[in-house]
Amino acid sequence: MIVTLTPNPSVDRAITIDALLRGEVHRASDVRVDAGGKGVNVARAVTAQGGDALAVLPVGGPEGRLLEDLLDAAGVPRRSVPIAGAARMNISVLEPDGTTTKLNEPGPTLDAAEVEALLEATAASAADASWIVGCGSLPPGAPEDLYAQLVARARAAGARVAIDSSGAPLAAAVAASPDLIKPNHEELAELVGHDLPTLGDVRAAATELVAGGIATVAVSLGGDGALLVTADEALHARATITAAVSTVGAGDCMLAGLLHGLSRSAPASDALAEGVAWGAAAVTLPGSRVPSPADLHGIPVDLSHNPPAALALGQR
């Protein structure tokens, strides 16, 4: 089972329009509402593919009740931690060419007792977990070392732990040496403190982190696929899709597929290919919808055991 902790979940409303024009009135052609937040998306994706997942999340206010209803309707097992504040609602504006504009609320302020309750609820679920996953931004009031604390508690419970965050919370978590981190290209550059224009630069940065104690570094690269680096190998995978609809949650689905493969003891190459296929499938779907098994058909994945170091990233 994959247990996810999402300290700052959201109700995600995706609105499709013809073109976004600042200051104008727009008529939506489609609206979709999903339970969101990075860890929630991971749990939703694993569940949609027939895997076992549990979402741990803070719940408060009418938005929190809607979050629970949406997760229940999607068949996603959850462990709700009551909080005084209301969960946030995020808005994504989608255009026909795949352009996605996001408006994210900051989320409720958590006090120390609510943070402790979240960590306790996650640790209490670790006994049956193949992976504990801490995902996403932190809400106001949460300490920057929340994910570092999660690493320590997961380790104490005997579970492997993965972190997908950014900025100071990711840096603090890295210092605690989780088993896996999944930054995107920009987050990795921020973590190491310099630009990473080529795939070789990304590999070098990831290799440095592995040498520092992170067993697996998986970097999502958008249209350039994903790179996975361990002490033994470096792998690059890229999928081809013909029409992008929404990029919301694609990186979360990539992480879900990767962990789903690793939890079944699949080789790292197979797990990475699975993750990239899930992420690519998510891009073809509206809003933050996660792919079902049927959505994976017809998505070829190219896997390389010798990543092209000179590949310039983000040039598409």
C-alpha positions as CSV (number, residue, x, y, z in Angstrom):
1,M,0.0,0.0,0.0
2,I,1.1,3.6,-0.8
3,V,0.2,6.1,2.0
4,T,0.3,9.7,1.0
5,L,0.4,12.8,3.3
6,T,-1.0,16.0,1.7
7,P,-0.7,18.8,4.3
8,N,-2.4,21.3,2.0
9,P,-5.0,19.5,-0.1
10,S,-7.5,21.4,-2.3
11,V,-10.7,21.2,-4.2
12,D,-9.5,21.6,-7.8
13,R,-11.9,23.3,-10.2
14,A,-10.8,23.2,-13.9
15,I,-12.5,25.6,-16.3
16,T,-12.1,25.2,-20.1
17,I,-12.3,28.4,-22.2
18,D,-11.4,29.3,-25.8
19,A,-8.7,31.8,-24.8
20,L,-7.7,33.6,-21.6
21,L,-8.0,37.4,-22.1
22,R,-7.1,39.5,-19.0
23,G,-10.0,41.7,-17.9
24,E,-12.6,40.1,-20.1
25,V,-15.7,38.0,-19.4
26,H,-15.3,34.4,-20.4
27,R,-17.8,31.6,-21.0
28,A,-16.7,28.2,-20.0
29,S,-17.2,25.3,-22.3
30,D,-16.5,22.7,-19.6
31,V,-16.0,22.6,-15.8
32,R,-14.6,19.7,-13.8
33,V,-14.1,19.4,-10.0
34,D,-11.7,16.9,-8.4
35,A,-10.1,16.3,-5.1
36,G,-6.6,17.8,-5.4
37,G,-3.2,18.3,-3.9
38,K,-0.1,16.4,-4.9
39,G,-0.4,13.5,-2.4
40,V,-4.2,13.3,-3.0
41,N,-3.5,13.0,-6.8
42,V,-0.9,10.2,-6.2
43,A,-3.5,8.3,-4.1
44,R,-6.2,8.9,-6.8
45,A,-3.9,7.7,-9.6
46,V,-2.8,4.5,-7.8
47,T,-6.5,3.7,-6.9
48,A,-7.6,4.3,-10.5
49,Q,-5.1,1.8,-11.7
50,G,-6.3,-0.8,-9.3
51,G,-3.5,-0.4,-6.7
52,D,-3.8,0.1,-2.9
53,A,-3.5,3.6,-1.5
54,L,-4.5,5.7,1.5
55,A,-4.7,9.5,1.5
56,V,-4.0,11.2,4.8
57,L,-5.2,14.9,4.7
58,P,-6.4,17.7,6.9
59,V,-10.1,18.4,6.5
60,G,-12.1,21.5,7.6
61,G,-14.9,23.7,6.5
62,P,-17.4,23.1,3.6
63,E,-14.5,22.7,1.2
64,G,-13.1,19.9,3.4
65,R,-16.5,18.1,3.4
66,L,-16.5,18.4,-0.4
67,L,-13.0,16.9,-0.5
68,E,-14.1,13.9,1.4
69,D,-17.2,13.5,-0.8
70,L,-15.0,13.6,-4.0
71,L,-12.5,11.1,-2.6
72,D,-15.3,8.8,-1.5
73,A,-17.0,9.0,-4.9
74,A,-13.6,8.1,-6.5
75,G,-13.2,5.1,-4.2
76,V,-10.0,6.5,-2.7
77,P,-9.5,5.3,0.9
78,R,-8.7,8.3,3.2
79,R,-7.8,9.2,6.8
80,S,-9.1,12.6,7.5
81,V,-7.6,14.8,10.3
82,P,-10.0,17.5,11.5
83,I,-8.7,21.1,11.5
84,A,-10.3,24.4,12.4
85,G,-9.7,26.1,9.1
86,A,-11.3,25.5,5.7
87,A,-9.5,23.6,2.9
88,R,-8.4,25.6,-0.1
89,M,-10.0,25.7,-3.5
90,N,-7.7,26.0,-6.6
91,I,-8.7,27.1,-10.1
92,S,-7.1,25.9,-13.3
93,V,-8.0,27.7,-16.6
94,L,-7.5,25.4,-19.6
95,E,-7.1,26.5,-23.2
96,P,-7.4,24.3,-26.3
97,D,-3.7,24.4,-27.1
98,G,-2.9,22.8,-23.7
99,T,-2.0,26.1,-21.9
100,T,-2.9,25.8,-18.2
101,T,-3.2,28.9,-15.9
102,K,-3.4,28.1,-12.2
103,L,-4.8,30.2,-9.3
104,N,-3.9,28.5,-6.0
105,E,-5.1,29.6,-2.6
106,P,-2.6,29.6,0.3
107,G,-4.7,27.1,2.4
108,P,-5.7,27.1,6.0
109,T,-3.4,28.0,8.9
110,L,-2.5,24.9,10.9
111,D,-1.5,25.0,14.5
112,A,1.1,22.8,16.2
113,A,-1.5,20.3,17.4
114,E,-3.0,19.9,13.9
115,V,0.5,19.3,12.4
116,E,1.2,16.7,15.0
117,A,-2.1,15.0,14.4
118,L,-1.3,14.8,10.7
119,L,2.1,13.2,11.4
120,E,0.7,10.8,13.9
121,A,-2.1,9.7,11.5
122,T,0.5,9.1,8.7
123,A,2.8,7.2,11.0
124,A,-0.1,5.1,12.3
125,S,-0.7,4.0,8.8
126,A,2.9,3.0,8.1
127,A,2.7,-0.7,9.3
128,D,1.0,-1.8,6.0
129,A,2.8,0.7,3.7
130,S,5.4,-0.1,1.1
131,W,5.9,3.7,0.7
132,I,5.0,6.7,2.8
133,V,4.8,9.8,0.5
134,G,4.9,13.4,1.6
135,C,3.7,15.7,-1.2
136,G,3.1,19.3,-2.0
137,S,3.3,22.7,-0.5
138,L,2.9,23.4,3.2
139,P,0.0,25.5,4.5
140,P,0.5,28.5,6.6
141,G,1.6,27.6,10.1
142,A,3.3,24.3,9.2
143,P,7.0,24.1,10.1
144,E,9.5,24.0,7.2
145,D,10.8,20.7,8.5
146,L,7.5,18.9,8.4
147,Y,8.7,16.5,5.7
148,A,12.0,16.0,7.5
149,Q,9.9,14.9,10.5
150,L,7.9,12.6,8.3
151,V,11.1,11.0,7.1
152,A,12.2,10.2,10.6
153,R,8.8,8.8,11.6
154,A,8.5,6.7,8.5
155,R,11.9,5.3,9.0
156,A,11.1,4.5,12.7
157,A,8.1,2.6,11.4
158,G,10.2,0.6,8.9
159,A,8.6,2.2,5.8
160,R,10.4,3.6,2.8
161,V,9.6,7.3,2.3
162,A,9.4,9.5,-0.8
163,I,9.1,13.3,-0.8
164,D,7.8,15.6,-3.6
165,S,7.9,19.2,-2.6
166,S,10.0,22.4,-3.3
167,G,11.9,25.2,-1.7
168,A,12.8,25.1,2.0
169,P,10.6,22.1,2.9
170,L,12.3,20.0,0.2
171,A,15.8,21.1,1.3
172,A,15.0,20.2,4.9
173,A,13.6,16.8,3.8
174,V,16.8,16.1,1.7
175,A,18.9,16.7,4.8
176,A,17.0,13.9,6.5
177,S,17.8,11.5,3.6
178,P,14.5,10.1,2.4
179,D,14.6,7.0,0.1
180,L,13.4,8.9,-2.9
181,I,12.7,12.5,-4.0
182,K,10.8,13.6,-7.1
183,P,11.6,17.3,-7.9
184,N,10.7,18.7,-11.3
185,H,13.4,20.5,-13.4
186,E,12.9,23.9,-11.8
187,E,12.7,22.5,-8.3
188,L,15.9,20.6,-8.7
189,A,17.7,23.7,-10.0
190,E,16.4,25.6,-7.0
191,L,17.6,22.9,-4.7
192,V,21.2,22.8,-6.0
193,G,21.4,26.5,-6.6
194,H,22.1,26.8,-10.3
195,D,20.6,26.4,-13.7
196,L,20.4,22.9,-15.3
197,P,20.0,23.5,-19.1
198,T,20.8,20.0,-20.3
199,L,20.0,16.5,-19.3
200,G,23.6,16.0,-18.4
201,D,23.4,18.9,-15.9
202,V,20.3,17.3,-14.4
203,R,22.0,13.9,-14.1
204,A,25.1,15.5,-12.5
205,A,22.9,17.3,-9.9
206,A,20.9,14.1,-9.2
207,T,24.1,12.1,-8.9
208,E,25.4,14.6,-6.3
209,L,22.2,14.1,-4.2
210,V,22.5,10.3,-4.5
211,A,26.1,10.6,-3.2
212,G,24.8,12.6,-0.3
213,G,22.5,9.9,0.9
214,I,19.3,9.9,-1.3
215,A,18.9,6.4,-2.7
216,T,16.8,7.4,-5.7
217,V,16.3,10.8,-7.4
218,A,13.6,11.0,-10.0
219,V,13.3,14.2,-11.9
220,S,10.2,15.0,-13.9
221,L,11.0,17.1,-17.1
222,G,7.7,17.9,-18.7
223,G,7.7,17.1,-22.4
224,D,11.3,15.9,-22.0
225,G,10.2,12.9,-19.9
226,A,11.9,12.0,-16.7
227,L,15.3,11.0,-15.4
228,L,15.9,8.5,-12.6
229,V,19.3,8.2,-10.9
230,T,20.5,5.8,-8.3
231,A,24.0,4.8,-7.3
232,D,24.0,2.0,-9.9
233,E,22.3,3.5,-12.9
234,A,20.8,6.5,-14.7
235,L,17.7,6.1,-16.8
236,H,15.8,8.4,-19.1
237,A,12.3,7.8,-20.3
238,R,10.1,9.9,-22.6
239,A,6.6,9.4,-23.9
240,T,5.0,10.7,-27.1
241,I,1.5,12.2,-27.0
242,T,-0.2,13.9,-29.9
243,A,-2.6,16.4,-28.1
244,A,-2.0,17.9,-24.6
245,V,-5.2,18.9,-22.8
246,S,-4.1,19.7,-19.2
247,T,-0.8,19.5,-17.4
248,V,-2.4,19.7,-13.9
249,G,-1.3,16.7,-11.8
250,A,0.8,15.1,-14.5
251,G,3.9,15.0,-12.3
252,D,1.9,13.5,-9.5
253,C,0.7,10.8,-11.8
254,M,4.3,10.1,-12.9
255,L,5.3,9.7,-9.2
256,A,2.3,7.5,-8.6
257,G,3.2,5.1,-11.5
258,L,6.9,5.1,-10.4
259,L,6.0,4.1,-6.8
260,H,3.4,1.7,-8.0
261,G,6.1,-0.1,-9.9
262,L,8.7,0.0,-7.2
263,S,6.2,-1.2,-4.6
264,R,5.8,-4.4,-6.7
265,S,9.6,-4.8,-6.8
266,A,9.7,-4.0,-10.5
267,P,13.1,-3.1,-11.9
268,A,13.8,0.7,-11.8
269,S,13.6,0.8,-15.6
270,D,10.1,-0.7,-15.7
271,A,8.9,1.5,-12.8
272,L,10.2,4.6,-14.5
273,A,8.5,3.7,-17.8
274,E,5.3,3.0,-15.9
275,G,5.5,6.4,-14.2
276,V,6.2,8.3,-17.5
277,A,3.3,6.5,-19.2
278,W,0.9,7.5,-16.3
279,G,2.1,11.1,-16.4
280,A,1.8,11.3,-20.2
281,A,-1.7,9.9,-20.1
282,A,-2.7,12.5,-17.5
283,V,-1.7,15.3,-19.9
284,T,-4.3,14.0,-22.4
285,L,-7.1,14.2,-19.9
286,P,-9.2,17.3,-18.7
287,G,-8.5,19.1,-15.5
288,S,-6.8,17.0,-12.8
289,R,-8.4,13.8,-13.9
290,V,-6.1,10.8,-13.3
291,P,-5.7,8.0,-16.0
292,S,-7.5,4.7,-15.9
293,P,-5.9,1.6,-17.4
294,A,-7.7,2.3,-20.7
295,D,-6.1,5.7,-20.9
296,L,-2.6,4.2,-21.1
297,H,-3.2,2.4,-24.4
298,G,-1.4,3.8,-27.4
299,I,1.2,5.8,-25.4
300,P,4.7,4.6,-26.4
301,V,7.5,5.2,-24.0
302,D,11.2,5.4,-25.1
303,L,13.6,4.2,-22.4
304,S,17.3,4.8,-22.5
305,H,20.0,3.4,-20.2
306,N,22.4,5.9,-21.7
307,P,20.7,9.3,-21.3
308,P,21.8,11.9,-24.0
309,A,23.8,14.3,-21.9
310,A,23.7,17.1,-24.5
311,L,19.9,17.1,-24.7
312,A,18.8,20.7,-24.2
313,L,15.7,20.8,-21.9
314,G,12.6,22.8,-22.4
315,Q,13.3,23.6,-26.0
316,R,10.0,22.2,-27.4
